[in-house]
Amino acid sequence: MRDGKIAESQNYLYAITTDSKLYAKQVAVNEKYNFDKYDSSKLSTLINEAGIEGWQELKSGVINNEVLPN
């Protein structure tokens, strides 16, 4: 924020693997990402749109633990 206005905006897609590793990738938002509620039927579309290259593994504690599986 600068002078009460958004100076820059970045959007990320987060993925948690079956072995509980957390990954993030910066994405350009378009209609394929534009939904308010998570819908598991759109998962493969989201991953395909983002692609398999460029994902960065995140260390634990960088996002709210409420989103991580138990």
N, CA, C and O atoms as a Maestro MAE file, in Angstrom:
{
 s_m_m2io_version
 :::
 2.0.0
}

f_m_ct {
 s_m_title
 :::
 protein
 m_atom[280] {
  # First column is atom index #
  i_m_mmod_type
  r_m_x_coord
  r_m_y_coord
  r_m_z_coord
  i_m_residue_number
  s_m_chain_name
  s_m_pdb_residue_name
  s_m_pdb_atom_name
  i_m_atomic_number
  :::
  1 25 0.842 -1.177 0.000 1 A "MET " " N  " 7
  2 3 0.000 0.000 0.000 1 A "MET " " CA " 6
  3 2 0.889 1.242 0.000 1 A "MET " " C  " 6
  4 15 1.888 1.321 0.715 1 A "MET " " O  " 8
  5 25 0.497 2.187 -0.811 2 A "ARG " " N  " 7
  6 3 1.154 3.485 -0.837 2 A "ARG " " CA " 6
  7 2 0.074 4.556 -0.870 2 A "ARG " " C  " 6
  8 15 -0.774 4.564 -1.762 2 A "ARG " " O  " 8
  9 25 0.107 5.434 0.078 3 A "ASP " " N  " 7
  10 3 -0.891 6.505 0.166 3 A "ASP " " CA " 6
  11 2 -2.308 5.936 0.183 3 A "ASP " " C  " 6
  12 15 -3.221 6.512 -0.409 3 A "ASP " " O  " 8
  13 25 -2.487 4.803 0.862 4 A "GLY " " N  " 7
  14 3 -3.802 4.195 0.982 4 A "GLY " " CA " 6
  15 2 -4.288 3.466 -0.246 4 A "GLY " " C  " 6
  16 15 -5.444 3.045 -0.294 4 A "GLY " " O  " 8
  17 25 -3.430 3.306 -1.246 5 A "LYS " " N  " 7
  18 3 -3.803 2.620 -2.481 5 A "LYS " " CA " 6
  19 2 -2.885 1.418 -2.709 5 A "LYS " " C  " 6
  20 15 -1.729 1.414 -2.288 5 A "LYS " " O  " 8
  21 25 -3.413 0.420 -3.372 6 A "ILE " " N  " 7
  22 3 -2.609 -0.768 -3.676 6 A "ILE " " CA " 6
  23 2 -1.543 -0.387 -4.692 6 A "ILE " " C  " 6
  24 15 -1.860 0.077 -5.787 6 A "ILE " " O  " 8
  25 25 -0.282 -0.581 -4.330 7 A "ALA " " N  " 7
  26 3 0.829 -0.244 -5.205 7 A "ALA " " CA " 6
  27 2 1.174 -1.426 -6.113 7 A "ALA " " C  " 6
  28 15 1.600 -1.249 -7.255 7 A "ALA " " O  " 8
  29 25 0.984 -2.615 -5.587 8 A "GLU " " N  " 7
  30 3 1.327 -3.815 -6.349 8 A "GLU " " CA " 6
  31 2 0.482 -4.963 -5.843 8 A "GLU " " C  " 6
  32 15 0.198 -5.056 -4.649 8 A "GLU " " O  " 8
  33 25 0.084 -5.826 -6.739 9 A "SER " " N  " 7
  34 3 -0.714 -6.980 -6.361 9 A "SER " " CA " 6
  35 2 -0.129 -8.218 -7.022 9 A "SER " " C  " 6
  36 15 0.162 -8.207 -8.218 9 A "SER " " O  " 8
  37 25 0.044 -9.274 -6.256 10 A "GLN " " N  " 7
  38 3 0.537 -10.541 -6.782 10 A "GLN " " CA " 6
  39 2 -0.403 -11.643 -6.322 10 A "GLN " " C  " 6
  40 15 -0.918 -11.603 -5.205 10 A "GLN " " O  " 8
  41 25 -0.625 -12.615 -7.176 11 A "ASN " " N  " 7
  42 3 -1.511 -13.726 -6.867 11 A "ASN " " CA " 6
  43 2 -0.727 -15.029 -6.911 11 A "ASN " " C  " 6
  44 15 0.088 -15.256 -7.805 11 A "ASN " " O  " 8
  45 25 -0.996 -15.885 -5.919 12 A "TYR " " N  " 7
  46 3 -0.293 -17.153 -5.823 12 A "TYR " " CA " 6
  47 2 -1.278 -18.298 -5.719 12 A "TYR " " C  " 6
  48 15 -2.351 -18.171 -5.128 12 A "TYR " " O  " 8
  49 25 -0.894 -19.409 -6.302 13 A "LEU " " N  " 7
  50 3 -1.634 -20.653 -6.169 13 A "LEU " " CA " 6
  51 2 -0.819 -21.518 -5.217 13 A "LEU " " C  " 6
  52 15 0.389 -21.671 -5.397 13 A "LEU " " O  " 8
  53 25 -1.472 -22.083 -4.205 14 A "TYR " " N  " 7
  54 3 -0.805 -22.930 -3.222 14 A "TYR " " CA " 6
  55 2 -1.257 -24.368 -3.416 14 A "TYR " " C  " 6
  56 15 -2.418 -24.629 -3.729 14 A "TYR " " O  " 8
  57 25 -0.327 -25.296 -3.228 15 A "ALA " " N  " 7
  58 3 -0.647 -26.719 -3.331 15 A "ALA " " CA " 6
  59 2 0.015 -27.458 -2.185 15 A "ALA " " C  " 6
  60 15 1.164 -27.185 -1.837 15 A "ALA " " O  " 8
  61 25 -0.711 -28.386 -1.607 16 A "ILE " " N  " 7
  62 3 -0.185 -29.246 -0.549 16 A "ILE " " CA " 6
  63 2 -0.165 -30.663 -1.100 16 A "ILE " " C  " 6
  64 15 -1.189 -31.175 -1.552 16 A "ILE " " O  " 8
  65 25 1.003 -31.295 -1.062 17 A "THR " " N  " 7
  66 3 1.143 -32.637 -1.601 17 A "THR " " CA " 6
  67 2 0.633 -33.675 -0.602 17 A "THR " " C  " 6
  68 15 0.363 -33.359 0.557 17 A "THR " " O  " 8
  69 25 0.506 -34.908 -1.067 18 A "THR " " N  " 7
  70 3 0.026 -35.976 -0.192 18 A "THR " " CA " 6
  71 2 0.993 -36.247 0.953 18 A "THR " " C  " 6
  72 15 0.596 -36.819 1.968 18 A "THR " " O  " 8
  73 25 2.261 -35.845 0.809 19 A "ASP " " N  " 7
  74 3 3.207 -36.005 1.914 19 A "ASP " " CA " 6
  75 2 3.362 -34.705 2.711 19 A "ASP " " C  " 6
  76 15 4.364 -34.508 3.398 19 A "ASP " " O  " 8
  77 25 2.355 -33.813 2.615 20 A "SER " " N  " 7
  78 3 2.233 -32.570 3.390 20 A "SER " " CA " 6
  79 2 3.293 -31.523 3.098 20 A "SER " " C  " 6
  80 15 3.562 -30.678 3.953 20 A "SER " " O  " 8
  81 25 3.907 -31.547 1.920 21 A "LYS " " N  " 7
  82 3 4.805 -30.466 1.521 21 A "LYS " " CA " 6
  83 2 3.961 -29.368 0.890 21 A "LYS " " C  " 6
  84 15 2.990 -29.640 0.185 21 A "LYS " " O  " 8
  85 25 4.350 -28.117 1.156 22 A "LEU " " N  " 7
  86 3 3.600 -26.970 0.685 22 A "LEU " " CA " 6
  87 2 4.377 -26.268 -0.424 22 A "LEU " " C  " 6
  88 15 5.569 -25.995 -0.285 22 A "LEU " " O  " 8
  89 25 3.688 -25.980 -1.527 23 A "TYR " " N  " 7
  90 3 4.294 -25.321 -2.672 23 A "TYR " " CA " 6
  91 2 3.460 -24.110 -3.066 23 A "TYR " " C  " 6
  92 15 2.256 -24.068 -2.815 23 A "TYR " " O  " 8
  93 25 4.106 -23.127 -3.684 24 A "ALA " " N  " 7
  94 3 3.415 -21.939 -4.176 24 A "ALA " " CA " 6
  95 2 3.980 -21.566 -5.535 24 A "ALA " " C  " 6
  96 15 5.147 -21.811 -5.839 24 A "ALA " " O  " 8
  97 25 3.114 -20.966 -6.341 25 A "LYS " " N  " 7
  98 3 3.526 -20.478 -7.652 25 A "LYS " " CA " 6
  99 2 2.761 -19.201 -7.940 25 A "LYS " " C  " 6
  100 15 1.545 -19.142 -7.753 25 A "LYS " " O  " 8
  101 25 3.476 -18.172 -8.396 26 A "GLN " " N  " 7
  102 3 2.819 -16.937 -8.772 26 A "GLN " " CA " 6
  103 2 2.059 -17.175 -10.073 26 A "GLN " " C  " 6
  104 15 2.584 -17.787 -11.004 26 A "GLN " " O  " 8
  105 25 0.834 -16.693 -10.132 27 A "VAL " " N  " 7
  106 3 -0.006 -16.899 -11.318 27 A "VAL " " CA " 6
  107 2 -0.642 -15.583 -11.742 27 A "VAL " " C  " 6
  108 15 -0.812 -14.664 -10.941 27 A "VAL " " O  " 8
  109 25 -0.986 -15.521 -13.016 28 A "ALA " " N  " 7
  110 3 -1.761 -14.399 -13.537 28 A "ALA " " CA " 6
  111 2 -3.229 -14.801 -13.447 28 A "ALA " " C  " 6
  112 15 -3.637 -15.804 -14.032 28 A "ALA " " O  " 8
  113 25 -4.008 -14.035 -12.727 29 A "VAL " " N  " 7
  114 3 -5.414 -14.378 -12.520 29 A "VAL " " CA " 6
  115 2 -6.188 -14.179 -13.822 29 A "VAL " " C  " 6
  116 15 -6.055 -13.166 -14.509 29 A "VAL " " O  " 8
  117 25 -7.001 -15.188 -14.131 30 A "ASN " " N  " 7
  118 3 -7.910 -15.106 -15.271 30 A "ASN " " CA " 6
  119 2 -9.185 -15.850 -14.890 30 A "ASN " " C  " 6
  120 15 -9.347 -16.248 -13.737 30 A "ASN " " O  " 8
  121 25 -10.074 -16.039 -15.831 31 A "GLU " " N  " 7
  122 3 -11.364 -16.659 -15.500 31 A "GLU " " CA " 6
  123 2 -11.228 -18.075 -14.960 31 A "GLU " " C  " 6
  124 15 -12.124 -18.537 -14.253 31 A "GLU " " O  " 8
  125 25 -10.143 -18.782 -15.264 32 A "LYS " " N  " 7
  126 3 -9.969 -20.133 -14.748 32 A "LYS " " CA " 6
  127 2 -9.649 -20.140 -13.253 32 A "LYS " " C  " 6
  128 15 -9.906 -21.133 -12.571 32 A "LYS " " O  " 8
  129 25 -9.096 -19.053 -12.742 33 A "TYR " " N  " 7
  130 3 -8.798 -18.950 -11.317 33 A "TYR " " CA " 6
  131 2 -9.882 -18.193 -10.565 33 A "TYR " " C  " 6
  132 15 -9.865 -18.160 -9.335 33 A "TYR " " O  " 8
  133 25 -10.814 -17.591 -11.271 34 A "ASN " " N  " 7
  134 3 -11.756 -16.668 -10.668 34 A "ASN " " CA " 6
  135 2 -12.974 -17.396 -10.097 34 A "ASN " " C  " 6
  136 15 -14.013 -17.486 -10.751 34 A "ASN " " O  " 8
  137 25 -12.843 -17.908 -8.888 35 A "PHE " " N  " 7
  138 3 -13.994 -18.460 -8.181 35 A "PHE " " CA " 6
  139 2 -13.819 -18.204 -6.700 35 A "PHE " " C  " 6
  140 15 -12.702 -18.210 -6.183 35 A "PHE " " O  " 8
  141 25 -14.930 -17.978 -6.022 36 A "ASP " " N  " 7
  142 3 -14.890 -17.583 -4.625 36 A "ASP " " CA " 6
  143 2 -14.714 -18.752 -3.671 36 A "ASP " " C  " 6
  144 15 -14.092 -18.604 -2.618 36 A "ASP " " O  " 8
  145 25 -15.249 -19.901 -4.024 37 A "LYS " " N  " 7
  146 3 -15.188 -21.068 -3.163 37 A "LYS " " CA " 6
  147 2 -14.387 -22.173 -3.838 37 A "LYS " " C  " 6
  148 15 -14.464 -22.361 -5.052 37 A "LYS " " O  " 8
  149 25 -13.618 -22.900 -3.035 38 A "TYR " " N  " 7
  150 3 -12.862 -24.021 -3.575 38 A "TYR " " CA " 6
  151 2 -13.825 -25.084 -4.090 38 A "TYR " " C  " 6
  152 15 -14.799 -25.429 -3.421 38 A "TYR " " O  " 8
  153 25 -13.547 -25.592 -5.265 39 A "ASP " " N  " 7
  154 3 -14.350 -26.645 -5.879 39 A "ASP " " CA " 6
  155 2 -13.380 -27.723 -6.346 39 A "ASP " " C  " 6
  156 15 -12.630 -27.508 -7.299 39 A "ASP " " O  " 8
  157 25 -13.384 -28.871 -5.692 40 A "SER " " N  " 7
  158 3 -12.408 -29.918 -5.999 40 A "SER " " CA " 6
  159 2 -12.492 -30.390 -7.447 40 A "SER " " C  " 6
  160 15 -11.511 -30.919 -7.970 40 A "SER " " O  " 8
  161 25 -13.628 -30.216 -8.104 41 A "SER " " N  " 7
  162 3 -13.737 -30.632 -9.502 41 A "SER " " CA " 6
  163 2 -12.899 -29.739 -10.423 41 A "SER " " C  " 6
  164 15 -12.627 -30.111 -11.564 41 A "SER " " O  " 8
  165 25 -12.489 -28.561 -9.933 42 A "LYS " " N  " 7
  166 3 -11.674 -27.648 -10.736 42 A "LYS " " CA " 6
  167 2 -10.179 -27.816 -10.481 42 A "LYS " " C  " 6
  168 15 -9.366 -27.122 -11.091 42 A "LYS " " O  " 8
  169 25 -9.812 -28.724 -9.592 43 A "LEU " " N  " 7
  170 3 -8.409 -28.875 -9.206 43 A "LEU " " CA " 6
  171 2 -7.506 -29.143 -10.400 43 A "LEU " " C  " 6
  172 15 -6.501 -28.453 -10.568 43 A "LEU " " O  " 8
  173 25 -7.835 -30.123 -11.231 44 A "SER " " N  " 7
  174 3 -6.956 -30.448 -12.355 44 A "SER " " CA " 6
  175 2 -6.877 -29.288 -13.339 44 A "SER " " C  " 6
  176 15 -5.828 -29.065 -13.943 44 A "SER " " O  " 8
  177 25 -7.971 -28.544 -13.510 45 A "THR " " N  " 7
  178 3 -7.948 -27.371 -14.384 45 A "THR " " CA " 6
  179 2 -6.980 -26.328 -13.842 45 A "THR " " C  " 6
  180 15 -6.209 -25.744 -14.604 45 A "THR " " O  " 8
  181 25 -7.013 -26.089 -12.540 46 A "LEU " " N  " 7
  182 3 -6.117 -25.107 -11.934 46 A "LEU " " CA " 6
  183 2 -4.658 -25.516 -12.083 46 A "LEU " " C  " 6
  184 15 -3.817 -24.700 -12.461 46 A "LEU " " O  " 8
  185 25 -4.357 -26.766 -11.788 47 A "ILE " " N  " 7
  186 3 -2.975 -27.245 -11.889 47 A "ILE " " CA " 6
  187 2 -2.507 -27.213 -13.339 47 A "ILE " " C  " 6
  188 15 -1.378 -26.806 -13.615 47 A "ILE " " O  " 8
  189 25 -3.357 -27.634 -14.265 48 A "ASN " " N  " 7
  190 3 -2.981 -27.598 -15.685 48 A "ASN " " CA " 6
  191 2 -2.745 -26.172 -16.160 48 A "ASN " " C  " 6
  192 15 -1.804 -25.920 -16.912 48 A "ASN " " O  " 8
  193 25 -3.577 -25.246 -15.738 49 A "GLU " " N  " 7
  194 3 -3.426 -23.843 -16.116 49 A "GLU " " CA " 6
  195 2 -2.121 -23.269 -15.553 49 A "GLU " " C  " 6
  196 15 -1.426 -22.520 -16.239 49 A "GLU " " O  " 8
  197 25 -1.794 -23.617 -14.316 50 A "ALA " " N  " 7
  198 3 -0.567 -23.109 -13.682 50 A "ALA " " CA " 6
  199 2 0.683 -23.749 -14.275 50 A "ALA " " C  " 6
  200 15 1.734 -23.112 -14.346 50 A "ALA " " O  " 8
  201 25 0.575 -25.004 -14.700 51 A "GLY " " N  " 7
  202 3 1.729 -25.717 -15.231 51 A "GLY " " CA " 6
  203 2 2.542 -26.369 -14.129 51 A "GLY " " C  " 6
  204 15 2.339 -26.082 -12.949 51 A "GLY " " O  " 8
  205 25 3.450 -27.234 -14.503 52 A "ILE " " N  " 7
  206 3 4.227 -27.971 -13.507 52 A "ILE " " CA " 6
  207 2 5.578 -27.329 -13.206 52 A "ILE " " C  " 6
  208 15 6.250 -27.730 -12.256 52 A "ILE " " O  " 8
  209 25 5.980 -26.355 -13.990 53 A "GLU " " N  " 7
  210 3 7.264 -25.687 -13.771 53 A "GLU " " CA " 6
  211 2 7.101 -24.466 -12.870 53 A "GLU " " C  " 6
  212 15 6.044 -23.834 -12.858 53 A "GLU " " O  " 8
  213 25 8.145 -24.137 -12.118 54 A "GLY " " N  " 7
  214 3 8.192 -22.888 -11.368 54 A "GLY " " CA " 6
  215 2 7.585 -22.908 -9.976 54 A "GLY " " C  " 6
  216 15 7.478 -21.857 -9.344 54 A "GLY " " O  " 8
  217 25 7.187 -24.064 -9.483 55 A "TRP " " N  " 7
  218 3 6.647 -24.154 -8.125 55 A "TRP " " CA " 6
  219 2 7.797 -24.053 -7.131 55 A "TRP " " C  " 6
  220 15 8.860 -24.635 -7.349 55 A "TRP " " O  " 8
  221 25 7.593 -23.324 -6.053 56 A "GLN " " N  " 7
  222 3 8.598 -23.168 -5.006 56 A "GLN " " CA " 6
  223 2 8.096 -23.827 -3.728 56 A "GLN " " C  " 6
  224 15 6.974 -23.579 -3.288 56 A "GLN " " O  " 8
  225 25 8.946 -24.675 -3.133 57 A "GLU " " N  " 7
  226 3 8.552 -25.291 -1.865 57 A "GLU " " CA " 6
  227 2 8.651 -24.252 -0.752 57 A "GLU " " C  " 6
  228 15 9.634 -23.517 -0.661 57 A "GLU " " O  " 8
  229 25 7.631 -24.201 0.084 58 A "LEU " " N  " 7
  230 3 7.606 -23.267 1.202 58 A "LEU " " CA " 6
  231 2 7.981 -23.987 2.489 58 A "LEU " " C  " 6
  232 15 7.693 -25.171 2.664 58 A "LEU " " O  " 8
  233 25 8.609 -23.270 3.357 59 A "LYS " " N  " 7
  234 3 8.951 -23.810 4.671 59 A "LYS " " CA " 6
  235 2 7.726 -23.734 5.564 59 A "LYS " " C  " 6
  236 15 6.839 -22.912 5.334 59 A "LYS " " O  " 8
  237 25 7.669 -24.577 6.569 60 A "SER " " N  " 7
  238 3 6.522 -24.565 7.472 60 A "SER " " CA " 6
  239 2 6.436 -23.229 8.184 60 A "SER " " C  " 6
  240 15 7.450 -22.577 8.434 60 A "SER " " O  " 8
  241 25 5.212 -22.828 8.506 61 A "GLY " " N  " 7
  242 3 4.989 -21.599 9.246 61 A "GLY " " CA " 6
  243 2 4.827 -20.356 8.405 61 A "GLY " " C  " 6
  244 15 4.645 -19.272 8.959 61 A "GLY " " O  " 8
  245 25 4.887 -20.467 7.066 62 A "VAL " " N  " 7
  246 3 4.764 -19.270 6.256 62 A "VAL " " CA " 6
  247 2 3.329 -18.908 5.940 62 A "VAL " " C  " 6
  248 15 3.055 -17.784 5.521 62 A "VAL " " O  " 8
  249 25 2.402 -19.842 6.132 63 A "ILE " " N  " 7
  250 3 0.990 -19.522 5.978 63 A "ILE " " CA " 6
  251 2 0.238 -20.019 7.193 63 A "ILE " " C  " 6
  252 15 0.769 -20.792 7.990 63 A "ILE " " O  " 8
  253 25 -0.977 -19.581 7.330 64 A "ASN " " N  " 7
  254 3 -1.817 -19.929 8.458 64 A "ASN " " CA " 6
  255 2 -2.000 -21.449 8.557 64 A "ASN " " C  " 6
  256 15 -2.371 -22.085 7.570 64 A "ASN " " O  " 8
  257 25 -1.749 -22.030 9.713 65 A "ASN " " N  " 7
  258 3 -1.858 -23.471 9.894 65 A "ASN " " CA " 6
  259 2 -3.269 -24.001 9.689 65 A "ASN " " C  " 6
  260 15 -3.447 -25.205 9.508 65 A "ASN " " O  " 8
  261 25 -4.270 -23.139 9.714 66 A "GLU " " N  " 7
  262 3 -5.646 -23.588 9.506 66 A "GLU " " CA " 6
  263 2 -5.868 -24.179 8.131 66 A "GLU " " C  " 6
  264 15 -6.793 -24.970 7.948 66 A "GLU " " O  " 8
  265 25 -5.033 -23.812 7.142 67 A "VAL " " N  " 7
  266 3 -5.219 -24.331 5.793 67 A "VAL " " CA " 6
  267 2 -4.461 -25.632 5.562 67 A "VAL " " C  " 6
  268 15 -4.659 -26.297 4.545 67 A "VAL " " O  " 8
  269 25 -3.600 -25.994 6.498 68 A "LEU " " N  " 7
  270 3 -2.815 -27.207 6.337 68 A "LEU " " CA " 6
  271 2 -3.576 -28.410 6.876 68 A "LEU " " C  " 6
  272 15 -4.314 -28.291 7.854 68 A "LEU " " O  " 8
  273 25 -3.402 -29.580 6.237 69 A "PRO " " N  " 7
  274 3 -4.099 -30.776 6.733 69 A "PRO " " CA " 6
  275 2 -3.504 -31.238 8.050 69 A "PRO " " C  " 6
  276 15 -2.331 -30.989 8.330 69 A "PRO " " O  " 8
  277 25 -4.305 -31.908 8.852 70 A "ASN " " N  " 7
  278 3 -3.818 -32.447 10.131 70 A "ASN " " CA " 6
  279 2 -3.098 -33.751 9.923 70 A "ASN " " C  " 6
  280 15 -2.620 -34.352 10.885 70 A "ASN " " O  " 8
  :::
 }
 m_bond[279] {
  # First column is bond index #
  i_m_from
  i_m_to
  i_m_order
  :::
  1 1 2 1
  2 2 3 1
  3 3 4 2
  4 3 5 1
  5 5 6 1
  6 6 7 1
  7 7 8 2
  8 7 9 1
  9 9 10 1
  10 10 11 1
  11 11 12 2
  12 11 13 1
  13 13 14 1
  14 14 15 1
  15 15 16 2
  16 15 17 1
  17 17 18 1
  18 18 19 1
  19 19 20 2
  20 19 21 1
  21 21 22 1
  22 22 23 1
  23 23 24 2
  24 23 25 1
  25 25 26 1
  26 26 27 1
  27 27 28 2
  28 27 29 1
  29 29 30 1
  30 30 31 1
  31 31 32 2
  32 31 33 1
  33 33 34 1
  34 34 35 1
  35 35 36 2
  36 35 37 1
  37 37 38 1
  38 38 39 1
  39 39 40 2
  40 39 41 1
  41 41 42 1
  42 42 43 1
  43 43 44 2
  44 43 45 1
  45 45 46 1
  46 46 47 1
  47 47 48 2
  48 47 49 1
  49 49 50 1
  50 50 51 1
  51 51 52 2
  52 51 53 1
  53 53 54 1
  54 54 55 1
  55 55 56 2
  56 55 57 1
  57 57 58 1
  58 58 59 1
  59 59 60 2
  60 59 61 1
  61 61 62 1
  62 62 63 1
  63 63 64 2
  64 63 65 1
  65 65 66 1
  66 66 67 1
  67 67 68 2
  68 67 69 1
  69 69 70 1
  70 70 71 1
  71 71 72 2
  72 71 73 1
  73 73 74 1
  74 74 75 1
  75 75 76 2
  76 75 77 1
  77 77 78 1
  78 78 79 1
  79 79 80 2
  80 79 81 1
  81 81 82 1
  82 82 83 1
  83 83 84 2
  84 83 85 1
  85 85 86 1
  86 86 87 1
  87 87 88 2
  88 87 89 1
  89 89 90 1
  90 90 91 1
  91 91 92 2
  92 91 93 1
  93 93 94 1
  94 94 95 1
  95 95 96 2
  96 95 97 1
  97 97 98 1
  98 98 99 1
  99 99 100 2
  100 99 101 1
  101 101 102 1
  102 102 103 1
  103 103 104 2
  104 103 105 1
  105 105 106 1
  106 106 107 1
  107 107 108 2
  108 107 109 1
  109 109 110 1
  110 110 111 1
  111 111 112 2
  112 111 113 1
  113 113 114 1
  114 114 115 1
  115 115 116 2
  116 115 117 1
  117 117 118 1
  118 118 119 1
  119 119 120 2
  120 119 121 1
  121 121 122 1
  122 122 123 1
  123 123 124 2
  124 123 125 1
  125 125 126 1
  126 126 127 1
  127 127 128 2
  128 127 129 1
  129 129 130 1
  130 130 131 1
  131 131 132 2
  132 131 133 1
  133 133 134 1
  134 134 135 1
  135 135 136 2
  136 135 137 1
  137 137 138 1
  138 138 139 1
  139 139 140 2
  140 139 141 1
  141 141 142 1
  142 142 143 1
  143 143 144 2
  144 143 145 1
  145 145 146 1
  146 146 147 1
  147 147 148 2
  148 147 149 1
  149 149 150 1
  150 150 151 1
  151 151 152 2
  152 151 153 1
  153 153 154 1
  154 154 155 1
  155 155 156 2
  156 155 157 1
  157 157 158 1
  158 158 159 1
  159 159 160 2
  160 159 161 1
  161 161 162 1
  162 162 163 1
  163 163 164 2
  164 163 165 1
  165 165 166 1
  166 166 167 1
  167 167 168 2
  168 167 169 1
  169 169 170 1
  170 170 171 1
  171 171 172 2
  172 171 173 1
  173 173 174 1
  174 174 175 1
  175 175 176 2
  176 175 177 1
  177 177 178 1
  178 178 179 1
  179 179 180 2
  180 179 181 1
  181 181 182 1
  182 182 183 1
  183 183 184 2
  184 183 185 1
  185 185 186 1
  186 186 187 1
  187 187 188 2
  188 187 189 1
  189 189 190 1
  190 190 191 1
  191 191 192 2
  192 191 193 1
  193 193 194 1
  194 194 195 1
  195 195 196 2
  196 195 197 1
  197 197 198 1
  198 198 199 1
  199 199 200 2
  200 199 201 1
  201 201 202 1
  202 202 203 1
  203 203 204 2
  204 203 205 1
  205 205 206 1
  206 206 207 1
  207 207 208 2
  208 207 209 1
  209 209 210 1
  210 210 211 1
  211 211 212 2
  212 211 213 1
  213 213 214 1
  214 214 215 1
  215 215 216 2
  216 215 217 1
  217 217 218 1
  218 218 219 1
  219 219 220 2
  220 219 221 1
  221 221 222 1
  222 222 223 1
  223 223 224 2
  224 223 225 1
  225 225 226 1
  226 226 227 1
  227 227 228 2
  228 227 229 1
  229 229 230 1
  230 230 231 1
  231 231 232 2
  232 231 233 1
  233 233 234 1
  234 234 235 1
  235 235 236 2
  236 235 237 1
  237 237 238 1
  238 238 239 1
  239 239 240 2
  240 239 241 1
  241 241 242 1
  242 242 243 1
  243 243 244 2
  244 243 245 1
  245 245 246 1
  246 246 247 1
  247 247 248 2
  248 247 249 1
  249 249 250 1
  250 250 251 1
  251 251 252 2
  252 251 253 1
  253 253 254 1
  254 254 255 1
  255 255 256 2
  256 255 257 1
  257 257 258 1
  258 258 259 1
  259 259 260 2
  260 259 261 1
  261 261 262 1
  262 262 263 1
  263 263 264 2
  264 263 265 1
  265 265 266 1
  266 266 267 1
  267 267 268 2
  268 267 269 1
  269 269 270 1
  270 270 271 1
  271 271 272 2
  272 271 273 1
  273 273 274 1
  274 274 275 1
  275 275 276 2
  276 275 277 1
  277 277 278 1
  278 278 279 1
  279 279 280 2
  :::
 }
}
